[in-house]
Amino acid sequence: MSGLPDRTPQDPDEEVDGPPRSPLIAVYDACVLYPFALRNILVQLAADRIVDARWSPQIHDEWIRNLSQRGSNPPPRAELERTRSLMDMAVPRALVTGHERRISDIELQDPDDRHVVAAALEACASIVVSQDRHLSSPQIEPYGLRRMKAGGFLMDLFAHDPEGVLASLARARANLRKSRPSPEEFVERLRATGTVDGFCDILKHHLDAL
């Protein structure tokens, strides 16, 4: 059974191949935006409207702060802020604001995660994509939300639209003009994040499409 809810119909006048579908709304938590290889494909999938992704200024602040404090040679803060701006430009609908008023009404095991749920409620999202155990489904189901880990989320997107997902990932690889990874390298860099092994196993059978 798929972990994703059925899509809702699009505008009936919109030209589509096959049954009309609209992408589901999902909030990307900071932890799935932290690894470059994972962020690269998640943002591309959103730019290609495979998923209607959302994030907030606080989510941006969190992944940038964590990445800027990584190890002895973190990426320059200015570079990360530029990435933030590029993400917002690539997916103009993604940035959620006005959700702060909801935070005080949310109860979670970790109060620091309340802003994620608040952003999801403001965006009318159904899914939170996160590895954070404090955002487990039992914690957020009272708010009409469900957590999906990145690997399961990507596998379900693939199950719904394999051609669309592969085409989007091919664009994500093509955008890496400096490193120019081969399809095999692209998949192995994604696997190295340690979060999407099952999805990478699927991609290994479709390298020619990447």
Helices and strands as residue ranges (DSSP letters): E 25-28, H 30-33, H 36-47, E 52-54, H 57-68, H 77-90, G 100-105, G 111-113, H 114-122, E 127-129, G 133-135, H 137-140, G 141-143, E 146-148, H 150-160, H 162-174, H 183-191, H 197-203, G 204-209
